[in-house]
Amino acid sequence: MQLVHTAAPAVRRDRLLRLPEVEATTGLRKSSIYLLMKRGQFPRCVQLTARCVAWPESAVLQFVQDRIGEAKQGGGVQA
């Protein structure tokens, strides 16, 4: 008789950031975050309760890394 262990795949850990943390991480303010969300240029928030939203940390960090990558490729703001 052979026993086979079938472990469930590991779930990637992520945390949810509230607006002040998102602002601090991105350097953007609330109005810019919501405008970019409306345009589809910023990660969508997750509805936690009727009056509470948050953003997946991984999505916010990816947004920041994408902006850094664009700046390195010459896509930054020209003076």
C-alpha positions as CSV (number, residue, x, y, z in Angstrom):
1,M,0.0,0.0,0.0
2,Q,1.3,3.4,-1.0
3,L,0.2,6.7,0.6
4,V,0.4,9.8,-1.5
5,H,0.4,13.2,0.1
6,T,-1.7,15.7,-1.9
7,A,-1.0,19.1,-0.4
8,A,-3.0,22.0,-1.7
9,P,-1.0,24.5,-3.7
10,A,0.4,27.4,-1.7
11,V,-1.7,30.6,-1.8
12,R,0.4,33.7,-2.5
13,R,0.2,36.0,0.4
14,D,-0.9,39.5,-0.2
15,R,-2.3,42.2,2.0
16,L,-4.8,45.0,1.5
17,L,-3.7,48.6,1.8
18,R,-6.1,51.4,2.8
19,L,-6.0,54.8,1.1
20,P,-3.3,56.5,3.4
21,E,-0.9,53.6,2.7
22,V,-1.6,53.7,-1.1
23,E,-1.0,57.5,-1.1
24,A,2.3,57.0,0.8
25,T,3.4,54.2,-1.4
26,T,2.6,55.9,-4.7
27,G,3.1,59.6,-3.9
28,L,-0.4,60.2,-5.4
29,R,-3.3,61.8,-3.6
30,K,-6.9,60.5,-3.4
31,S,-8.2,62.5,-6.4
32,S,-5.4,61.3,-8.7
33,I,-5.8,57.7,-7.6
34,Y,-9.5,57.7,-8.3
35,L,-9.1,59.5,-11.6
36,L,-6.5,57.0,-12.7
37,M,-8.8,54.1,-11.6
38,K,-11.6,55.6,-13.7
39,R,-9.3,55.7,-16.7
40,G,-8.1,52.1,-16.1
41,Q,-4.6,53.2,-15.4
42,F,-4.5,52.3,-11.7
43,P,-5.4,49.0,-9.9
44,R,-9.1,48.7,-8.9
45,C,-9.9,48.7,-5.2
46,V,-11.5,45.8,-3.4
47,Q,-14.8,46.5,-1.6
48,L,-14.4,45.2,2.0
49,T,-17.7,46.5,3.4
50,A,-20.3,49.0,2.3
51,R,-18.1,51.9,3.3
52,C,-14.6,50.4,3.2
53,V,-12.2,49.8,0.3
54,A,-8.6,48.7,0.0
55,W,-6.1,47.9,-2.7
56,P,-4.1,44.7,-3.1
57,E,-0.5,45.5,-2.1
58,S,0.9,43.5,-5.0
59,A,-1.1,45.5,-7.5
60,V,0.0,48.9,-6.0
61,L,3.6,47.8,-5.9
62,Q,3.4,46.6,-9.5
63,F,2.0,50.0,-10.5
64,V,4.9,51.8,-8.9
65,Q,7.4,49.4,-10.6
66,D,5.8,50.0,-13.9
67,R,6.1,53.8,-13.5
68,I,9.8,53.4,-12.6
69,G,10.4,51.1,-15.6
70,E,8.7,53.7,-17.9
71,A,11.0,56.5,-16.5
72,K,14.1,54.3,-17.1
73,Q,13.0,53.9,-20.7
74,G,12.8,57.6,-21.2
75,G,9.0,57.8,-20.7
76,G,9.4,60.2,-17.7
77,V,8.4,63.9,-17.6
78,Q,10.6,66.2,-19.7
79,A,11.7,69.5,-18.1
